[in-house]
Structures are given as structure tokens and as C-alpha cells.
Amino acid sequence: MEVLIVDDERLLVKGLKKSLEQEGFKVYAVYDGEAAMAAFGQNKYDFVILDLMLPKVDGITLCRKFRETSDVPIIMLTAKDSDIDKIIGLELGADDYMTKPFNTRELIARMRAISRRLEKQTKETQYRVGSLTVDSEARRVILNQREVELTPKEFDILELLVRNKGRVFSREQIFQMIWGEPCVDTRTIDVHIKNLRDKLKDEENQSMIQTKWGVGYYFRRD
């Protein structure tokens, strides 16, 4: 795997880079947010290790920017053990979170666990949540043993959300990932989500697709 490390602590980066290379990773390192933006635009990485506090452009902003165009796994690092920082990072799309100082072996173990989980997800063709089944290969949706008719874009949005249960996607992210181009009108996403909610209400009349106010939409975990 090709790994991008974004951290301004050069001594930490040097040790982490050496440990990752010993495990067979190909590692690139940058030391500020602007350099990270440039590196991310020039190369396709399999993993990003991203510090929260960075010169020029902070880690939260970078995470948001990366998620606009990519699903690359991201582990965020911070010197602060703050729940609110952790929550913000995870809601913006980070896959995991570690507080400095951390054990390098644990970081590598988490990286491998995330990679195995994502590899398993890509191999799946059916997603089952309660009485709902989403068949990616056949592009069929079954709810309470009845097929639900969806438009192609409705299906693509549903598949994205159900494949990433609990992860919040902004309207702009959904548009870019489904339509493959920059978002020009977020109302398009709101309309599609409303239609999906109308079609996918469960027995208790509760929507499976939830809103994270001020952030975006997600598929509930339960």
C-alpha cells in the first residue's frame, strides 16, 4: 500500500515512516497542509495518516477536502485527547483516530484492520439491514419481502449510504461521488433523499436515512 503521512513533527514522521517501510508499505511524507493538498492531487494513495494540528491548512479542513473526491482510508492523529475533536474528525469521514503519543504497532494493526474491512466490503454484492436487502449486482432493493422500485440515482445513493452505515456524507460529497462531477445544486440531493425516505420507511414508520444537522445524511446503524 502507498501511504501518505501528513504531520509537522519531523522526528515522529521519520520513525513512523521507517516502521511502515519495514512492514512493506511505500511511504510519502509532507509537513504542512498546503503540501498535503498538492501531494493528494498528484498521486493516488491507499491510506492517509493525518495530523489534526498542521501549519497552513489544518487536518479537519484537509479531511473534508479529501472526502470530497476520495474514499481513501484516513487515520487522524492529535496531541489533544478531546472528544469533540474526535467526533468532528469521524463525522467528516475519518476512519479512525489516535491520540499522541501512540504505539506504532497499534497504528499498523488498525491500518490493516481497516484495509481488511474495506476489502471485504468491496467483495460484497448484497447488504442486509433488518428487513431491507440491497443487491448491488442485480440492482434490486427488497423491503419486507417486497421489491422497491428506485430510479438509478436513488439506488446509487442508497447503496453508498448502506455500504457505509453510520458514516455521514455531506450533500456535496454525495453529489460528487454519484454524479462524478462538482456539486452545482444541493437541492438535488435533498429531493432524492426525500424520495428514498418515502419508499423505505420501516414498520415503525421511521426513516432508515437520518440527517446530521449541518453536516449531511447517513444510514442508521440499527
N, C-alpha and C positions, 0 to 999 in steps of 0.2 A: 504494500500500500504506500501511496505517496501522501505524506503528512506535512501540513503547514503549521508551524508554531509561530504564534504572534504574541510576543512578550518583550518588554523593555528591560527585563533583568537578564543581562547577558550571561552572567555566571550560571543562572538557573537554566537558561536555554542551552548553554554549552553542555551541561551534564545530561539534560533531558535528550538532547539530540544524539549524544553518544550512546545512551541506553537504548533509544529506539532503533538506532542503526545496528546495534548488536543483536536486536530482535528481528532484523531483516527489513525494517522499514526504510524507505527513501525519504529523507527529511529535508525540508526547506525552512529557513527561519527569517523572520523580519522583526523589526523592533519598534515600529510605530504604526498607527492606524492608516496613514496615507500609503505607506509601503505595503501594508496588508491588502488594501483595496487594489493597488496596482498588480500585486502578485496573484490575487484571486482572479483578476480579469484576464491574466495572461496564461494561466495554467489550470488544469482540472485536477483537483485534489480528492483523495479518498477519505481524508479526515482533517479536521481543523482543531487545534488546541489554542484557545483564545483567552487572553488575559482580559479582565474586566477594566482595569485602570491602565490606559495607554496614552502616550503623547499624541497630539494632533487630532485623532479620531478615537473615541472610547469604544470599549468592547461591546457595549449594548447596541450602539449605532451600527457597528460592523456586523453583529449578529443579524440585526434587522435587514441590512443591505444584502448580506449573503443569502438570507432566506427568500429574498425577492426573486432570485433566479436559480437557486440550487437547494437540493435536499441533502447536501453533504453533512455527515455526522459532525457535530460540534460539541466539544467539552470545554466549558468555561472555567477559568481559574480566577481566584480572587484572594487578596490578603485579608479581606473583611469577611467575618462569619455572620453575615446579615441575611435573615430570612427573606426580607423584601427584595434584596439583590438577586437572591436565588430564584424567587418567584418570577421576577421580571425576566431574567435570563431564560428560564424554561418556557415562559409564555411566548417569548419571541422566537422560540424554535430550537434552543439549545437542547441537546440530548442528555447531557449530564452536567454535573457541577462539582468542583473540588476546591477546597479552601487550602491556601498555602499556610505552612509547609505541608506537602503531601508526600506519600510514599510512591516512588516511581513505579514499583511493581504493581501497586494497586491501580495506578493510572493505566498501565498497559493492559491489565486484566479487564478494566472497564471498557477500554477501546475494543478489545477482542470480543467481549460480550455484546456490545452494541453492534459490531460488524456481523456477528452470528445471527443476531435478531433480525437485522435488516436483510441479510441473505435469505433467511427463512421466509420473511415477508414477500420478497420478490418471487419466491418459488410458489407461493400460494396462489390459487386461482379462485378460491371461494372463501368468503368471510362471513361468519355466522355470529350474530349478536342477538341473543334471545330468540324471538320468533322471526327475525329478519335474516335472510340469506342474500348475499351479493355475489353473483357468479361472474367473475371478470372475463373468463374465456367465452362464455355464451352471452355475456352482457344481458343477464336476466336478474331481476330482483323479485324475491318471494317474501311476502309478509303474511304471517298467519295462514300459510299454505295456499295463498293466492298470489298470482303474478301481478306485479305492479308495473303499469306502463309508464316509462320515463322517456323524455327526449334524450338524444345523445349527450348533450351538455349536462343535463340533470344527472345522468348516470355517471359521467366522468367526475362531477363534483362529489357525488355520494361516494364513489369508490375511493377518491382521495381522502375524504374525511373518515370513512370507516376503516380504511387501511392504517390510519394514524389516530386511533381512538384517543381522545383526551388532549390531543395537541391542537392548539389554537392557530388558525390561519387567518390572516387579515384578508379583507376583500381584494386588495391589490395582489396579494400572493396567489389567491385562488384564480383570479383572472389570468395572471401571467402563466401559471402552471397549466391551466386548462386550455386557454386560447393561444398560448405561446407567443404573446406579444404584450407590450406595456399596457397597463390598465388605463382606459380613457373615461370610463364611467362606472363607478362602483355600484350604481343602482341596478345594473345588470345582474350582479351577484345577489343583491337583496331579493330581486324578483325570483331568481332560480331557487334560492333558499326557501322563500315563502312557498313556492310550488312543491318543493320536496317535503317540507313540513306538513303540508296539507295531505300529501299522498302517503306519508309514513308514520302517522300517529298510531301509538300502540293502544292496548286495551284500556288503559287509564287515560287515554286522550292526551298523553304527554308527548312532546316533540323529542325525537331522538337527536336532533341537531340543536345544539344550545348556542346561546350568544354570550360572549365575553365582552361586556360593555366597554367600548372604547378601544377594543383590540380586534375582534373578529368572531369567527364561528368555529365550533368544534363538535365532534360526535361524542356523545356522553359514553362513559366507560361501562356503566351498569346496563 
